[in-house]
């Protein structure tokens, strides 16, 4: 009887993997020369993370390739921008892992739609744990890539995790800085105090009501009066270009009181101590450009680079194949992931 149960379980697992292989739920076209497999791994908080592992189809048994863990943008899922980066870099000879951060997408963690500077930094290290034990990965040649808010978390992870040999931060945000100080550091101490009062009041309401109120997200329709960067976000997340049902920015709301932790736990405090290579990429016309430039100013050593992409805005570096500098990203990783 036990053998029959185990056999049935194996058949179900096999059929599930076949279904995953045949289905395609990404917002970008599938590449024929790359294989993709859904995988699971756990971070040190016990949260199960779900990712898509991309591999060149010509990988042979015994091959040891450099690998890259990829996540972001903030509020996105692995079927969006991070998956596009992962597939493209797999086409260029890397094993790549695009994963959903804790509390989002197909990854576990409750309550849902929570952000945490600590946990989201840890998510990158958990991905490095997983890749280090893959039979086709060179454990001494692992890098990470963060997009938007996860660009900041990626640099933060590189400051902590000495196993990370190269880091790319693309169109990065420092989510702790923008949460505490607003755009262009426009929120002062008094305004921040009032914001914290409001959020702590909301904690009581959440506890009383038994559920967590969501923060305001992108509008369902544009009025035309929105700032240009909001229009840019909307054009990605709310249209066929990038909409995905599991994406918070497409189809949900962040837990409002997550902002408290982001306000109180600034990242990048020790980024000046990063000894491994870092490449910061930002668009010339991105509203967020100052995050990347300021992060780069703090980095030290001759293995740090800043690349400003001419004519690109923040969202162009999510999926615009004419703007994302994949040739540079490839050469950077090949130099440092040996």
KAPE-V64946 format. One record per helix or strand of 3 or more residues. SS is the DSSP state (@ for helix, = for strand). FROM is the first residue (numbers start at 1). TO is the last residue. If there is no record, write none. Layout:
SS/FROM/TO ; SS/FROM/TO
This chain:
@/2/22 ; =/34/42 ; =/48/56 ; =/65/72 ; @/81/91 ; =/95/99 ; @/117/132 ; =/137/147 ; @/149/160 ; =/166/170 ; @/175/181 ; @/183/185 ; @/189/209 ; @/228/237 ; @/248/251 ; @/258/264 ; @/271/273 ; =/277/283 ; @/289/298 ; =/304/309 ; @/316/319 ; @/326/336
